[in-house]
Amino acid sequence: MSRSGHDADSSMGHDADSSILGHGSHNVAVEALARRILKGTYREGDSLVMPEVRAELDVTQTVLREAVKVLTTKGLLDTDKKRGTFVRPREDWNLLDSDVLRWKLAAGVSSDFFADVLELRRSIEPAAAALAAERRTDDDLAALDAALSAMAATDDDPVLLIRADASFHTAILIASNNRFYAQMHRVIVPVLVQRDRAVLAADGAFEHPHAVHAAVVEAVRNRDVDGAYMAMLELLDLSAREHP
């Protein structure tokens, strides 16, 4: 399998998201309507009174129609002849879509949401680290080393630490050289950043995580597949113990 297609796949995904949302009044309408749904202004099962929604958003009928199409593709809305346009159940919302996830995080999430994501991470990141140990390139290793160096240089600055942590987990997923794992940074990293911010805002104290991250990188560097898997699992377990 060719490893060269991953960056292209990632770029295409980003461009697709950008083109879907677009700019100007169309983008504003999508964002505003999505926020109302995620915050519960329009609840699950509610049918939208379109003339009222159009007046609230102060957009044309064409712009609103296009916004509804976007949110329909993302699982938030649907339309039928009897109910008109209505809000779909939460289990239908596509949380793997980067925009839906962003809206969800902005609207506020509970501890069980973070617990669900941790379970997802435990099923993905150790396996990604193991693949990285097997498949990593020199460029992959350079990206991991850069993230580690940034983490070591944070001087306990939480903002810089969160940024370095995000870079590290993105680099691990990409280093797996599996096109699907590589895409998962779009889900894992935004939630990781949100969780770290919440934890640091709550108590302001943290144990510097450089050493546990360095253990993962060392295993990847040495092409130690089992060691990379276990080191990443330990990293996730330590995070869960420190920030339940």
N, C-alpha and C positions, 0 to 999 in steps of 0.2 A: 504493500500500500504506500502510495506517495505521501510524504510528510509535508510537502511544500504547499499544499492547498489550504492549510489551516488559517494562515494569516489572511488569505483571500476570502475564505469563508467568513471569518470574523468581520472583515471590512464590509462585505456584502450585507451581513446582518445589520450592522450599524447604519449603513446607508439606507437599507430598507426601512428601518424604524424612522429615520429622519424624513424620508420621502412620504411615508404614510401620514405623519403629523403635519408636515409642511410648515407654513409660516402664516402670519397675519391673522385675519379674523377666523379662518378655518381652524388654525391651531388653538386660538383662544377659546373657541367654542368646544373643541374636543376636551381641552384641559378643564374648563369650567364645568362641563357636563359630567366628566369623570369624577371630579372632586365632589360634586353633589351626590353621586351614587355611592362613592366610597365612604363618605361621611354620614350617609344614611338620610340625607334630605329626601332623596328618592329611594324608597326601600325595596327590598326584594319583592317581586310580584306587582309592584306599582305600575299602572299604566300612565304614561306621560301625556299630559294635555299639551299637545305640541304648540298651539298658539300661545299658551301661557309660558312655556319654556322658551319659545322664540323671543317673547317680550322680555323675559328675565335676562336672557343672554344678550339681548339687543343685537340680533343677527338676522340675516335674511333667511328665507325659507330654504334656499339652495344651500347655504352654509350649514344650516342645522341638519338638513338631510344628509349632507356629506359627513358631518360629525357623527351622526347616528350610524352610518355605514362603518366608520372606523371602529366605534365602540362595539358594534355587532361582531366584527371580526375578532375582537379581543374577548368576547364572551360576556360582556357586561349587559348588552341589550339584545332584544330580539323583537320581531314584528310578526303579527299575524292579523288576519282579517277581523277576527272577533275582538281581540284585546288591543289592537293597534301596536304602538311601540311600548314595550314594558321592560322592567329590570329583571334580568335572569337571576336564578338562585346563586348564592355565593360559591357553591361548589362548581359552578360552570365558569367562574371568572378565571381567566388564564393568567395565573400568577407566575408562570414561566415567561410571560411577556414582560420585557423590561419596563414598559410604560405602566402597565397594570401594577407591577411590583412597586414602582416608584410612587404611584398614587396611593397604594395601600400603606406604604411606610409613612407617607406624609399625613395620612388620615389617622395614624396611630395603630399600634399593634400590641397584643398582649403577650405575656410570658409564654403561653402555649404556642404562639406563632414562632417564637424563637426556638422553642423546643422542637417543633416540627422541622425547622430548617437545620438544627443540629443533627437530627436523625438523618436528614438528607445528606448532610456533609459527611457523616460517618460512613455512609454507603458509597460515597464518591471520592472524597479526597485521599483516604489511604490507598485506594486502588489507583488513583491518578498518580500519587507519589511513587508507587511501585512501578507503574509504567514509565514514569519519568526516569527512574533509575535504570531501566532497561533501554530506553529510547532517546534520552536527552542528547541534545547537540551542544556544541561549545557555546552557541548563542543562548540556548536555554540556561545553561549553567551560569553564564555571565549575567543574565537577568535575575537569577536567584541570588547570586553574590551581591549584585547591586541593591537588591531589596534588603538583604542582611546588613550590608554596610550602612544603608539609610536607617535601619532599625537601631544599629549600634550607636549611631551618631545623634539620636534623638534627645539625649540628655534628659530623659524623663519628660519630654514635651509630649503631652497626649495627642495633640493634633498631628504632629509629625509621625508619632508612633502609629496612629491609626492609618495614616497614609502609607507608611512602609509595610504594615501588616497587609493592607489591601493589595499592594504590589506583589508581595510574597505569594499570597494565595492565588492571585491571577497567574503568576509565573509558573507555579506548580501545575495548575490545570493545563496551561498551554504546553508545558514541557512533557506532559503525558503523550503528546502527539497523537491524541485521539480527538477527532473533530467534534465529537459530542461533549466530552469532558471539557474541552477547551472553551466551548460556548457557555458552560455552567458558571463561569465567573460573572455573567450577567445577572444571575440569581443570587449566588453565594456572597459576592463581594458587597453589594449594596446593603444586604441584611447584616453582614458582619460589621460594616461601618456604623450602621444605625445602632446595633447592639453595643458596640464599644463606646460610642458616644453616650448612650444611656447609662452604662455602667460607670464610666468616668464622671459623668455629671452627678451620679447618685452618691459616690463616696470619695471620688478624687484620688483614690489610692490604688496602685496596681504594682504587681511584681513584673519587672522588666522581662519580656518574653524572648529575648534574643537567643538564649542558650537552647531552649526547646526547639526553636525554629532552625537554629544552626545544626542541630542533630539530624533534622530531615535533609538539609542540604548536603551534609557530609555523606549520608547514606546514598543520596542521589549521585554525588560526585564519584563515589566508590563503586557505583553500579550494584549496590547491595539492595536487591529487590525486596527481600523480606524485611531488612532493616528499615528501609524507607517506609514500607507499609506500617510497621509497628511504631516508628517514630512519629508519623503523622497521626496515628490513632492515639498515641500518648499525648500529643499536642492538643487534640480535640477533647480528650478526657480531662486533661488539666484545666482547660478553659471552662469546661462544664462544672468542674468541682469548685473553681474559684468564683464563677459567676452563674450560680444555679438559677 
